[in-house]
Every structure is written in C-alpha cells, then in structure tokens.
C-alpha cells in the first residue's frame, strides 16, 4: 500500500490543497458582510441576487472552462479563475450603486466558474481510481477550511478595521492562490494541449453537458439548492436570533468545521462502501438537518446544531459526488464532465438563492418557508438516489 500512498500524495496534490484553501477563503470571507453592504447601497430587496448572480456566471462559464481544461490545460484555467477573484476584490470598495454591485457580482462569478473546474480535473489526473473518494475528501477539507475561516474572519476584519480592508484582504488571498498555482506542473498530456484561440470558445451541444455524468449532476443540483438558500438568509437569521455583528458567520463556521471533521474521518467511505450507499445516507442527513432548521424559532443551540448536522451531511455528500462524477467520465473529457457537475452545482445554488430571497422578502417570519422549500429539494434527491439511478460502466483510467 505504501507505493499507492506516495503516488496519491505528491507535492502537487498538497500545493493544490493550499491553493484551494486560499481561493475559497478569499470569496467566502465576504459573504457575511455583503447583505448589509447591499442594504446600505439601497438594494435590500435584491439580497437574493448576491449569490444568484455570482452562481449564474459561474454556471454559464463552466462549459468553456471544461473545454479549455481539456484542450489548453488545467493550470491556465485555474490561473484565470484566481485572477478574476483577485481583480474583483479591488473593485468592491469603488462600488457606489446597486447596479454596480450586482454587475461586479456577475463578474466575480467567473472565478468559481474556472478555478474549481481546473482543480478537480488536475486532482483526478494524479489520483488512482481506488483512492479517488479519499483524495477528493482531503481536497474538500482544504476548501472547507477556507470556507470556515473566511466567514469567521471576515466580520472580525470589518469590525477591527473597515469593510474596504476586508475587500482588499480577499483580493490578497486570491493573489496568494495564484502564486501557488505558478509552482505546479501541468497534468494535461502534451499531445492533447492546444494554444488558446478564440475558436475554442465555440461550443457544440455535447461540449456543454457530458451525458455520462447527468445522474450525479442532477443529485448535485438538488442537494446544493439548500446551500444557496442558506447563504442568502442565514446572515439575517443570525441577527434575528441575537447573534452580534462579529458572530454573523458562526453558522458557517459550525457547518464547515463539522464538514471538515467528517471528511477527515470518513474520506474513504465511498471508496469502501460505494458511491450510492454513502449518498443515500448523506442526503437523508441533509433532510433531517433542514427539518431542524425550519423549527429553529428563537433557539440558538438548535440553529447551530442544524448547522453541525448540515455540515456532516455535506462532508459525506460533496466528495462522493465529485468521485462519482470522475468515475463515470472518460479521461479525455474529464474537464467537461467536471464542468457539467459544476453547472448543476451553480444552478442549484443560484436557484436556491433566488427563490430564498423572493420568499424571505426581508421578513424573518418567512424563514421556515425558505427552509421547507429546501427540504422538498433534498427529498427529491433522496427519492432519485433510491429509485431513479441507472447503472453505468465506470471509466477507471
């Protein structure tokens, strides 16, 4: 077993984990502060668009990033995503209108449309089939650490300095992620690489969605729908429960730390027991966590408890969906397969955010309806996982 360990955990793997940590920390540290920022600009009724617009351009850019990852290379795609994140951070302090803010959120979404697509394809290239779930779990730990540290740190930076400092700090972390990527070696075989040309941005239908991975894509959409809703309403729900400005990110922290814990402990679960059994368990846990969230009322312990359970479920769910997607993908179309899964991810998050903002309408009495909507989505995923999935041969290369 020792040679397999060496093959999996190369320097490139750990550098990619570091880059992922910095990248996710960069844009997630803004989330607790953006609803108040938009409100001060006069756009309180547009809170649902904070996440929805970001995920819209992320989703629209996925077919392009997937094709470019399979033609130009994994690293150029990642570099472009981090560069967008770096540039956008500098422009938030200069935004003075609602339209300007929403436009910048659209542009910022290109960052996650590119960086994670290249990252997942890069990791899949260097990981043997039998260790894929474990390694995707470890990569998820790095991302989860960034997602936990970002929302927890962001409010403290703002309270101690200023909101503009937070924006510049976010930009700086994206730059560090970019620097780390510059130390890595491209994994796309030389014979498959092409010079970038604008003609590569012309897409055929089969370059937008990869048919082999539609099952994990559908489950991803349904299971990530609640995440978009939670990102939209949790800052306001935290304040309604009496959590002060410095603790607005506490839900995110509890959720992400529990997600991180289960990834460390159960990273190989889907390698050992299979993708579908683990997904059925994790999706059931999602349903229970969201039911608890509808019952929160004025209970902070129940609120944070639901965050912990939601994180445990996500920690099992997310790396298993990644691994299942890669299992079904052909190596020559791996970037496009990963992009298809991410299109579903962005669609789920974006729809969840948009509908949550509409239902919430800045009225805390509507919060149970928002979370009940998420329960329906995850129940649909669970039904599909038990009775709707058809067996497909795995691409083990």
JOSULKA-V982309 format. One record per backbone hydrogen bond with DSSP energy under -1.0 kcal/mol. CO is the residue of the C=O (numbers start at 1). NH is the residue of the N-H. If there is no record, write none. Layout:
# JOSULKA-V982309
CO | NH
CO | NH
This chain:
# JOSULKA-V982309
1 | 5
2 | 6
3 | 7
4 | 8
5 | 9
8 | 10
10 | 14
11 | 15
12 | 16
13 | 17
14 | 18
15 | 19
16 | 20
17 | 21
18 | 22
19 | 23
20 | 24
21 | 25
22 | 26
23 | 27
24 | 28
25 | 29
30 | 33
30 | 34
33 | 37
34 | 38
35 | 39
36 | 40
37 | 41
38 | 43
39 | 42
43 | 46
44 | 47
46 | 49
47 | 50
48 | 52
49 | 53
51 | 55
52 | 56
53 | 57
54 | 58
55 | 59
56 | 60
57 | 61
61 | 65
62 | 66
63 | 67
64 | 68
65 | 69
66 | 70
68 | 72
68 | 73
71 | 194
74 | 78
75 | 79
76 | 80
77 | 81
78 | 82
79 | 83
80 | 84
81 | 85
82 | 86
83 | 87
84 | 88
85 | 89
88 | 91
88 | 92
91 | 94
92 | 95
97 | 101
98 | 102
99 | 103
100 | 104
101 | 105
102 | 106
103 | 107
104 | 108
105 | 109
107 | 110
108 | 111
109 | 113
110 | 114
111 | 115
114 | 118
115 | 119
116 | 120
117 | 121
118 | 122
119 | 123
120 | 124
121 | 125
128 | 131
129 | 132
131 | 135
132 | 136
133 | 137
134 | 138
135 | 139
136 | 140
137 | 141
138 | 142
139 | 143
140 | 144
141 | 145
142 | 146
143 | 147
144 | 148
145 | 149
146 | 150
148 | 152
149 | 153
150 | 154
153 | 157
154 | 158
155 | 159
156 | 160
157 | 161
162 | 166
163 | 167
164 | 168
165 | 169
166 | 170
167 | 171
168 | 172
169 | 173
170 | 174
171 | 175
172 | 176
173 | 177
174 | 178
175 | 179
176 | 180
177 | 181
178 | 182
180 | 183
181 | 184
189 | 192
197 | 200
198 | 201
199 | 202
204 | 207
205 | 208
205 | 209
210 | 213
211 | 214
213 | 217
214 | 218
215 | 219
216 | 220
217 | 221
218 | 222
219 | 223
220 | 224
221 | 225
224 | 228
225 | 229
226 | 230
227 | 231
228 | 232
229 | 233
230 | 234
233 | 237
234 | 238
235 | 239
236 | 240
237 | 241
238 | 243
239 | 242
244 | 247
245 | 248
247 | 250
249 | 253
250 | 254
251 | 255
252 | 256
253 | 257
254 | 258
255 | 259
256 | 260
257 | 261
258 | 262
259 | 263
260 | 264
261 | 265
262 | 266
266 | 269
268 | 272
269 | 273
270 | 274
274 | 278
275 | 279
276 | 280
277 | 281
278 | 282
279 | 283
280 | 284
281 | 285
282 | 286
283 | 287
284 | 288
285 | 289
286 | 290
287 | 291
288 | 292
289 | 293
290 | 294
292 | 295
296 | 299
299 | 303
300 | 304
301 | 305
302 | 306
303 | 307
304 | 308
305 | 309
306 | 310
307 | 311
308 | 312
309 | 313
310 | 314
311 | 315
312 | 316
313 | 317
314 | 318
317 | 321
318 | 322
319 | 323
320 | 324
321 | 325
322 | 326
323 | 327
324 | 328
327 | 395
330 | 333
331 | 334
333 | 337
334 | 338
335 | 339
336 | 340
337 | 341
338 | 342
339 | 343
340 | 344
341 | 345
342 | 346
343 | 347
344 | 348
345 | 349
346 | 350
347 | 351
348 | 352
349 | 353
350 | 354
351 | 355
352 | 356
353 | 357
354 | 358
355 | 359
356 | 360
357 | 361
360 | 363
363 | 366
364 | 367
366 | 370
367 | 371
368 | 372
369 | 373
370 | 374
371 | 375
372 | 376
373 | 377
374 | 378
375 | 379
376 | 380
377 | 381
378 | 382
379 | 383
380 | 384
381 | 385
382 | 386
383 | 387
384 | 388
384 | 389
